[in-house]
Amino acid sequence: MKKHGIRGLLILALIWALIGAAWAEEMLPASIREAQSAEEANALLIQSDTGERLNVVSGQVRLIVQTRRDDMFCADYWRSGEEKGEFDLTAKENRYGAPYAYYIGTMCTRAVYSMALSYLGVDMTPVDMSVLAQRRTLNEPYDEITALVDGLARRGLTEATFDEMMAQYLNDERYSPLYIYMKRTNGVGHALLIVGYNAERKRFVAVDPSPRGFQGDTVRTYELSFAQNRQRVMRCPYAKDLEGAKVLQVYQWYWIGEGTEKE
């Protein structure tokens, strides 16, 4: 084949690649709440691949990873400078060698809380919570931190059902994705953020602060299904350890304003 023929084929292939990329970008939903699959949700996450802190964008979720070896781990989300109290949530022990009850490895809850708030445009990293409270240990900082953000409120299963909260999130941008805390069959707890729903497959789309390895790939978003009463995880192919896990807490944050009231 002549050189100009090969060059023409290469140019054509490049054009088709650019068209395909543009088409794929156009096909992405405008907001993560419209994500129908884990792939769509992952493409819409605000992810730091440089280790630098990124700003939040209302309607999107800023990924907070609690696994230091992950490519998207950002130390700035877990450590503060000296001017802010010098909190280091990545440390397992204090200066005297005593172990901390809470550190990055046990803070999936705080990571998910931060991601939920980022959707509402609230820039509040896990370490920011400690800076605000001026202490490292925050067992359940939800109400304490929520009260410090003007106009923000929280609700749980005593105020609304899982499905009611999910519907509110999908239909009203003032409501955050769902924070889910569950206990696995081995007794170990874990938290996820539910960001989407596929009605056809009856599966929810989750963001996991502790990325999973699956067939050589790193999985940060995946689909899972719950029992009809939403009290237990049924199927979760990418995180089999969560299958059978009992749902203990479901929280949602929202802006108080016209048409809403603090519950």
C-alpha positions, 0 to 999 in steps of 0.5 A: 500500500502506498504511503499516502494510502496508509496516511489517509487510513490513519487520519480517518481512524483518528477522525473516528476516534475523535468523533467517538470520544465526542459522542461518548461525552455527549451521551453522559448525563448532565448530573451524576444523579442521572447515572444509569450505570457505574461507568457513567457515575465514574466518568462524572466523579470529580477525581484528583489524579495529581494528589491535589485538592479539587474544588466541589461542583454542585450536582457532582460528587468529589471522590474521597478515597480512603486507600492510600495506595489508590491512584486517586488518593488525595492526602490533602483531604485527610491532612491539614496544615499547621495553621489549621491545627495540624490534624493528620487523619492518615496516622494510625498512632499518636506521637507516643505510639498509642493507636488511634481509634479513628484514622483513615482506614476506619473513616469510610463514614466520614469519606462518604459524608464528605462526598454527599456534601460535595454534591450540595456544593459544600466543600468539607473534606474529612480533615475539615471536619476535625478542623471545625470541631478542633479535635481528631475523634468524631465518632458520628459528626453528622449533626455536629458538622451539619449544624455548622453549615448555615441552611443545611439539614439532615434526615434519616430513616426516622423521617423518611424511607429509603425509597422516599429519600432516593426519589427526593434525590433523583427529583430535587437537586437540593437533596444529596445522594444517600449515605448508607452504612451497613454491617457485613456478615463478618460484623465489619461495618462499611459505608457507601454513597448511592448516587444513581438508580437503573430502574430497568435492572433494579440496581443502585449505583454506588461510590465506594471510598475504598476502591476494589480490585476486580480482574486487574482493574480498580473499581470505585463505582459499582452496581448493587441491589437491595432486598425489597425492604431495603434492609439488606444487600442482595447482589453486589458482584464487584464487592462480594463481601457486601452481599448479605450486609445489613443496612443500619443507617441511611442519611440524606442532607438537604438545603432548607428553603422554599418548599422544605423544612427542617425535619 
